């Protein structure tokens, strides 16, 4: 039977990030995608024009409708812009207790525009991070959460250690903002693991964080253990970036279906 994955995140009208990227990624992995929209973001490849947050009562009703009817094997959490939204999502998840929760602590769009209020970081740490089976901050997000500056791989390791102690089961600090190979550092409370790929020279990276975390969630839903799920997700996002779409005037979107178009759907193993 097809596996189900739920994304709880903001909507990107330009289609490259947020809910739209998540659903494309779920489909590319042969899973059935569902969504709970937390914010409607008016954005494109160049800018974020405005954000309208969804009322928390509607967020709760969206979540309840999904969980009571089509219970997912994995959940991806993306943009939660206010403390009120974070608390609502945390309370709903505590009620339904899904497995395989992947949290992408979205703070900034690719163009640098803020997607999370500054006042929300403490609530993120207290209410959302402890829910994560996998937390996937990029370097600016990891700096903000951990409170340290990240300049080297050892700093990534230290940040992962600090954040994991906040309650996440595993923390994957992504190295896409560094120079050199794109090395991601995973810490599970005992050991470090490293996931590396050659850096691709392209500006078209809109939605990469959303896509990577969604690929991890889809792989977990398909029954893969965490290390294998991340390995496959890393390969998927690397291919999507390598064959990114040159659309728009800014940072274009990744190509979510390139491998599927080339080779067809492969069984998880």
One Martini backbone bead per residue (centre of mass of N, CA, C, O) as a GRO file, in nm:
protein
  269
    1UNK     BB    1   0.098   0.034   0.019
    2UNK     BB    2   0.080   0.350   0.017
    3UNK     BB    3   0.248   0.611   0.145
    4UNK     BB    4   0.215   0.870   0.393
    5UNK     BB    5   0.254   1.237   0.374
    6UNK     BB    6   0.299   1.525   0.586
    7UNK     BB    7   0.265   1.877   0.547
    8UNK     BB    8   0.375   2.158   0.757
    9UNK     BB    9   0.324   2.470   0.591
   10UNK     BB   10   0.399   2.689   0.354
   11UNK     BB   11   0.304   2.885   0.074
   12UNK     BB   12   0.427   2.881  -0.273
   13UNK     BB   13   0.324   3.040  -0.558
   14UNK     BB   14   0.594   2.960  -0.739
   15UNK     BB   15   0.662   2.632  -0.657
   16UNK     BB   16   0.968   2.585  -0.513
   17UNK     BB   17   0.841   2.583  -0.224
   18UNK     BB   18   0.713   2.443   0.027
   19UNK     BB   19   0.433   2.275  -0.029
   20UNK     BB   20   0.499   2.233  -0.330
   21UNK     BB   21   0.772   2.091  -0.292
   22UNK     BB   22   0.675   1.865  -0.109
   23UNK     BB   23   0.469   1.726  -0.300
   24UNK     BB   24   0.668   1.665  -0.524
   25UNK     BB   25   0.859   1.491  -0.354
   26UNK     BB   26   0.662   1.275  -0.268
   27UNK     BB   27   0.594   1.182  -0.557
   28UNK     BB   28   0.893   1.108  -0.640
   29UNK     BB   29   0.869   0.873  -0.391
   30UNK     BB   30   0.579   0.726  -0.400
   31UNK     BB   31   0.394   0.917  -0.234
   32UNK     BB   32   0.134   1.049  -0.029
   33UNK     BB   33   0.029   1.379  -0.026
   34UNK     BB   34  -0.011   1.618   0.240
   35UNK     BB   35  -0.172   1.928   0.380
   36UNK     BB   36  -0.074   2.205   0.603
   37UNK     BB   37  -0.154   2.537   0.617
   38UNK     BB   38   0.009   2.821   0.781
   39UNK     BB   39   0.093   2.996   0.519
   40UNK     BB   40   0.074   3.274   0.295
   41UNK     BB   41   0.309   3.328   0.030
   42UNK     BB   42   0.426   3.612  -0.138
   43UNK     BB   43   0.629   3.478  -0.396
   44UNK     BB   44   0.952   3.444  -0.552
   45UNK     BB   45   1.276   3.431  -0.681
   46UNK     BB   46   1.330   3.734  -0.541
   47UNK     BB   47   1.071   3.761  -0.332
   48UNK     BB   48   0.892   3.882  -0.042
   49UNK     BB   49   0.588   4.049  -0.017
   50UNK     BB   50   0.403   3.848   0.172
   51UNK     BB   51   0.219   3.750   0.480
   52UNK     BB   52  -0.038   3.502   0.568
   53UNK     BB   53  -0.173   3.378   0.839
   54UNK     BB   54  -0.320   3.112   0.973
   55UNK     BB   55  -0.555   3.022   1.163
   56UNK     BB   56  -0.535   2.807   1.426
   57UNK     BB   57  -0.811   2.667   1.388
   58UNK     BB   58  -0.750   2.572   1.094
   59UNK     BB   59  -0.501   2.409   1.156
   60UNK     BB   60  -0.636   2.207   1.342
   61UNK     BB   61  -0.850   2.104   1.135
   62UNK     BB   62  -0.654   2.001   0.928
   63UNK     BB   63  -0.510   1.794   1.107
   64UNK     BB   64  -0.758   1.631   1.197
   65UNK     BB   65  -0.854   1.545   0.914
   66UNK     BB   66  -0.608   1.378   0.849
   67UNK     BB   67  -0.568   1.186   1.104
   68UNK     BB   68  -0.872   1.062   1.107
   69UNK     BB   69  -0.830   0.935   0.796
   70UNK     BB   70  -0.501   0.982   0.695
   71UNK     BB   71  -0.248   0.833   0.829
   72UNK     BB   72   0.077   0.904   0.859
   73UNK     BB   73   0.420   0.792   0.835
   74UNK     BB   74   0.491   1.104   0.793
   75UNK     BB   75   0.638   1.428   0.901
   76UNK     BB   76   0.657   1.761   0.778
   77UNK     BB   77   0.818   2.059   0.902
   78UNK     BB   78   0.807   2.400   0.846
   79UNK     BB   79   0.658   2.683   0.835
   80UNK     BB   80   0.663   2.871   1.155
   81UNK     BB   81   0.608   3.210   1.232
   82UNK     BB   82   0.468   3.160   1.518
   83UNK     BB   83   0.401   3.076   1.838
   84UNK     BB   84   0.102   2.996   1.794
   85UNK     BB   85   0.155   2.789   1.571
   86UNK     BB   86   0.350   2.607   1.724
   87UNK     BB   87   0.159   2.527   1.954
   88UNK     BB   88  -0.061   2.403   1.781
   89UNK     BB   89   0.110   2.183   1.648
   90UNK     BB   90   0.214   2.049   1.906
   91UNK     BB   91  -0.064   1.970   2.023
   92UNK     BB   92  -0.157   1.791   1.788
   93UNK     BB   93   0.081   1.591   1.794
   94UNK     BB   94   0.032   1.500   2.090
   95UNK     BB   95  -0.246   1.371   2.015
   96UNK     BB   96  -0.149   1.176   1.757
   97UNK     BB   97   0.143   1.050   1.741
   98UNK     BB   98   0.353   1.052   1.522
   99UNK     BB   99   0.589   0.941   1.306
  100UNK     BB  100   0.844   1.072   1.152
  101UNK     BB  101   0.974   1.367   1.231
  102UNK     BB  102   1.043   1.647   1.019
  103UNK     BB  103   1.246   1.941   1.080
  104UNK     BB  104   1.229   2.263   0.920
  105UNK     BB  105   1.370   2.567   1.038
  106UNK     BB  106   1.224   2.815   0.901
  107UNK     BB  107   1.359   3.163   0.849
  108UNK     BB  108   1.452   3.183   0.538
  109UNK     BB  109   1.480   3.283   0.240
  110UNK     BB  110   1.692   3.271  -0.025
  111UNK     BB  111   1.687   3.606  -0.027
  112UNK     BB  112   1.660   3.666   0.313
  113UNK     BB  113   1.381   3.659   0.396
  114UNK     BB  114   1.168   3.657   0.650
  115UNK     BB  115   0.969   3.363   0.802
  116UNK     BB  116   1.043   3.437   1.107
  117UNK     BB  117   0.996   3.543   1.403
  118UNK     BB  118   1.205   3.636   1.648
  119UNK     BB  119   0.999   3.544   1.886
  120UNK     BB  120   1.001   3.220   1.793
  121UNK     BB  121   1.263   3.069   1.883
  122UNK     BB  122   1.193   2.973   2.169
  123UNK     BB  123   0.948   2.802   2.083
  124UNK     BB  124   1.099   2.617   1.898
  125UNK     BB  125   1.280   2.496   2.120
  126UNK     BB  126   1.045   2.407   2.325
  127UNK     BB  127   0.814   2.270   2.106
  128UNK     BB  128   0.957   2.148   1.833
  129UNK     BB  129   1.235   2.011   1.861
  130UNK     BB  130   1.136   1.765   2.052
  131UNK     BB  131   0.973   1.628   1.796
  132UNK     BB  132   1.231   1.547   1.646
  133UNK     BB  133   1.388   1.304   1.455
  134UNK     BB  134   1.456   1.534   1.237
  135UNK     BB  135   1.684   1.804   1.207
  136UNK     BB  136   1.731   2.078   0.932
  137UNK     BB  137   1.961   2.293   0.955
  138UNK     BB  138   2.115   2.547   0.855
  139UNK     BB  139   2.359   2.757   0.933
  140UNK     BB  140   2.193   3.006   1.020
  141UNK     BB  141   1.995   2.838   1.196
  142UNK     BB  142   2.207   2.702   1.380
  143UNK     BB  143   2.312   2.966   1.497
  144UNK     BB  144   2.046   3.067   1.621
  145UNK     BB  145   1.990   2.817   1.804
  146UNK     BB  146   2.286   2.774   1.943
  147UNK     BB  147   2.470   3.058   1.959
  148UNK     BB  148   2.682   3.007   1.728
  149UNK     BB  149   2.956   3.018   1.524
  150UNK     BB  150   2.997   2.912   1.173
  151UNK     BB  151   3.317   2.807   0.998
  152UNK     BB  152   3.334   2.496   1.058
  153UNK     BB  153   3.295   2.166   1.105
  154UNK     BB  154   3.328   2.181   1.414
  155UNK     BB  155   3.091   2.378   1.446
  156UNK     BB  156   2.872   2.192   1.340
  157UNK     BB  157   2.909   1.981   1.561
  158UNK     BB  158   2.850   2.166   1.801
  159UNK     BB  159   2.568   2.253   1.714
  160UNK     BB  160   2.445   1.970   1.703
  161UNK     BB  161   2.490   1.909   2.002
  162UNK     BB  162   2.326   2.141   2.123
  163UNK     BB  163   2.053   2.079   1.976
  164UNK     BB  164   2.014   1.784   2.065
  165UNK     BB  165   1.985   1.872   2.375
  166UNK     BB  166   1.686   1.998   2.312
  167UNK     BB  167   1.543   1.695   2.188
  168UNK     BB  168   1.644   1.586   1.944
  169UNK     BB  169   1.727   1.296   1.802
  170UNK     BB  170   1.829   1.443   1.534
  171UNK     BB  171   2.100   1.636   1.366
  172UNK     BB  172   2.111   1.827   1.052
  173UNK     BB  173   2.378   2.001   0.934
  174UNK     BB  174   2.393   2.212   0.669
  175UNK     BB  175   2.657   2.296   0.409
  176UNK     BB  176   2.553   2.499   0.173
  177UNK     BB  177   2.696   2.780   0.299
  178UNK     BB  178   2.959   2.678   0.224
  179UNK     BB  179   3.279   2.611   0.123
  180UNK     BB  180   3.275   2.366  -0.092
  181UNK     BB  181   3.170   2.096  -0.004
  182UNK     BB  182   2.856   1.945   0.071
  183UNK     BB  183   2.847   1.912   0.416
  184UNK     BB  184   2.674   1.699   0.633
  185UNK     BB  185   2.577   1.690   0.986
  186UNK     BB  186   2.523   1.414   1.203
  187UNK     BB  187   2.345   1.384   1.524
  188UNK     BB  188   2.246   1.124   1.791
  189UNK     BB  189   2.421   1.156   2.082
  190UNK     BB  190   2.695   0.974   1.988
  191UNK     BB  191   2.725   1.028   1.669
  192UNK     BB  192   2.886   1.099   1.365
  193UNK     BB  193   2.770   1.202   1.036
  194UNK     BB  194   2.843   1.204   0.674
  195UNK     BB  195   2.731   1.418   0.392
  196UNK     BB  196   2.850   1.419   0.054
  197UNK     BB  197   2.893   1.678  -0.204
  198UNK     BB  198   2.929   1.841  -0.473
  199UNK     BB  199   2.943   2.153  -0.572
  200UNK     BB  200   2.702   2.352  -0.736
  201UNK     BB  201   2.705   2.590  -1.001
  202UNK     BB  202   2.425   2.766  -0.877
  203UNK     BB  203   2.133   2.980  -0.827
  204UNK     BB  204   1.920   2.731  -0.840
  205UNK     BB  205   1.789   2.698  -0.491
  206UNK     BB  206   1.492   2.700  -0.460
  207UNK     BB  207   1.385   2.484  -0.200
  208UNK     BB  208   1.602   2.285  -0.081
  209UNK     BB  209   1.516   2.245   0.216
  210UNK     BB  210   1.235   2.138   0.164
  211UNK     BB  211   1.318   1.900  -0.019
  212UNK     BB  212   1.512   1.748   0.167
  213UNK     BB  213   1.317   1.699   0.408
  214UNK     BB  214   1.099   1.553   0.236
  215UNK     BB  215   1.279   1.319   0.147
  216UNK     BB  216   1.326   1.206   0.425
  217UNK     BB  217   1.028   1.154   0.495
  218UNK     BB  218   0.967   0.962   0.258
  219UNK     BB  219   1.181   0.749   0.331
  220UNK     BB  220   1.066   0.685   0.608
  221UNK     BB  221   0.785   0.597   0.507
  222UNK     BB  222   0.932   0.361   0.328
  223UNK     BB  223   1.130   0.225   0.574
  224UNK     BB  224   1.382   0.378   0.627
  225UNK     BB  225   1.646   0.446   0.780
  226UNK     BB  226   1.796   0.733   0.857
  227UNK     BB  227   2.067   0.706   0.702
  228UNK     BB  228   1.934   0.612   0.433
  229UNK     BB  229   1.737   0.846   0.400
  230UNK     BB  230   1.958   1.067   0.376
  231UNK     BB  231   2.123   0.953   0.145
  232UNK     BB  232   1.891   0.966  -0.062
  233UNK     BB  233   1.821   1.264  -0.025
  234UNK     BB  234   2.096   1.373  -0.112
  235UNK     BB  235   2.085   1.261  -0.399
  236UNK     BB  236   1.824   1.402  -0.482
  237UNK     BB  237   1.905   1.704  -0.434
  238UNK     BB  238   2.152   1.702  -0.616
  239UNK     BB  239   1.999   1.642  -0.878
  240UNK     BB  240   1.798   1.884  -0.859
  241UNK     BB  241   2.028   2.096  -0.876
  242UNK     BB  242   2.186   2.008  -1.131
  243UNK     BB  243   1.873   2.029  -1.280
  244UNK     BB  244   1.786   2.303  -1.264
  245UNK     BB  245   1.559   2.567  -1.309
  246UNK     BB  246   1.554   2.848  -1.539
  247UNK     BB  247   1.352   3.033  -1.347
  248UNK     BB  248   1.328   3.341  -1.347
  249UNK     BB  249   1.519   3.625  -1.190
  250UNK     BB  250   1.645   3.441  -0.972
  251UNK     BB  251   1.604   3.174  -0.773
  252UNK     BB  252   1.558   2.891  -0.893
  253UNK     BB  253   1.431   2.584  -0.920
  254UNK     BB  254   1.419   2.272  -0.869
  255UNK     BB  255   1.423   1.927  -1.000
  256UNK     BB  256   1.200   1.699  -0.882
  257UNK     BB  257   1.171   1.499  -1.171
  258UNK     BB  258   1.426   1.406  -1.321
  259UNK     BB  259   1.471   1.106  -1.239
  260UNK     BB  260   1.189   1.009  -1.315
  261UNK     BB  261   1.206   1.079  -1.619
  262UNK     BB  262   1.465   0.895  -1.673
  263UNK     BB  263   1.390   0.606  -1.479
  264UNK     BB  264   1.177   0.598  -1.290
  265UNK     BB  265   1.036   0.418  -1.043
  266UNK     BB  266   1.186   0.311  -0.747
  267UNK     BB  267   1.236   0.086  -0.520
  268UNK     BB  268   1.258   0.051  -0.202
  269UNK     BB  269   1.564  -0.092   0.001
   0.00000   0.00000   0.00000
